[in-house]
């Protein structure tokens, strides 16, 4: 994964644009597991392949990891003035 690939994927997700599970998300998860030396990563990948909806649970951690890894910045918009920390990401950028 490159920085620009991650930015494109993250921006597509927040816009609601479909992101290819096989071509984009699965390689991202695999790279994350490998780089972090996660035990049984091959079994985890197989489980995700069999149940693609499981990737939804890992997306926040993936976004956080790749944003820190590549120093990807985000622009946020406050959703509700009465609540603290109630922000929605509207753009990822370099």
Buried (B, 14 or more C-beta within 10 A) or exposed (E): BEBEBBBBBBBBBBEEEEBEEEEBBBEBBBBBBEEEEEEEBEEBBEEBBEEEEEBEEBBEEBBEBBBEBBEBEBEEEEEEEEEEEEBEBEBBEE
